Amino acid sequence: MAITNNSELAIVGKSGKVYSFTMYSLPTQCEFNTDYPCVYIYFQNSDPIQLIYAGKTTDLPCRFKEHAKNDPHILNDSNYIAISYCSTPDIMACVSTAASKTCSKRSTRK
């Protein structure tokens, strides 16, 4: 799978529902939206693609800074971030469950 900046990533949840994520290359200068909660996944674009970390937050700019300060290995091991903004907490829970299951199946990090 070729990843390009602003390309779409689809993750299928347990229910079969498809959740859309937008990919951004790292480091990024984009302004992250603070109006909605989101689920995010850090990737390494390699062969095969490595899923590094998945999380959810109500303040992505703040969380991004926290990763840079407290978990630099996440940013150092990643060259893309996928983001799915959620309109309600219920959707956020569903998307984060789907993303976490995808990462736990494929990630090589412990």
N, C-alpha and C positions, 0 to 999 in steps of 0.2 A: 504494500500500500504506500503510495507516494504521498507525503505530507507537504502541503504548501501553506504559507501564511494565509489566514482567513478561510481555509478550506473547512468543510463540514465533516464531522465525525458522528456516526450513528452508533449508539449502544442500545442493545435490546434488553429490556428488563425481564424479570421472571414471568410477568404477565404476558409478555410478547409485545408490549408497547415499546415503540422506538423513541429514544430521547436524542435530541440533536445538540451537539457541542460545536463550538467554533474554535479552531486552532489558531494559536499565535506563537510566533517564533520567540525564543528567549535569547538574549535579553530583549525585553519589549519596552517601547516607549508609549504604548497605548494607555489611554485613560480608562481604567476599569469602572464599570457602572456601580454606583453605591445605592441605587434606588431599589434593587431587588436582591434577595438572597441568591446564592449560586452554589453549584457543585463544580469542582475543578479537578483536573487530572494532569499531573506532570508526566511527560513522555521523553524518551530518548529516541530520536529518529535514527535507528540503526537497523541492521538486518539480522534477526527480526526486531521489530519495534519493541522497546522495553517500556513497560508501564512502571513508573517510579513511585508515584504517590497519588492518592485520591483523598479529597477532603470536601467539606461543605462549610460555608460561612455566610454571615449576613453583611460582612464588610470586607470585600476582596482586597482593596488597596491596603488595609491594615494587616490582613492575614499574609499578604505577599511580603510586606516588610518584616513581619514576624518570622517567616521562613528564612528570609535573607539573614536575619540576626541570629536566630536560634537553631535553624536547621539548614545550614549552608550546603550540606551534601545533597539535599533535594534539588536545589538550583544548580549546583555543580554537575550533577548527574543528568540533568534534563536540558533539552534544547527546544521543547515545545510545551505549551500549556493549553489544555482544552477546557473551555468554559461553557456551562449551560446555566443561564439565568432562569430562575424559577419565580412564578407569580404568587405561589402560596407555599406555606410550610409543608403541606401534604405532598405537593409535587416534589419539593426539595427532598423529602424523605425517600420517595420512590426512586428518584434519579440517583441519589447518593447510594442507595442499596444496590442498584444496578451497576454503578461505577465501581463500588467496592468489590463486588463479586467478580467483575471483569478483571480488576487489578490483582485480586488475590489468586486468581487462576493463572495469570500470565506473568506476574512480577517475579523477578529473581532476587529482589531484596528481602531480607528477613526483618 
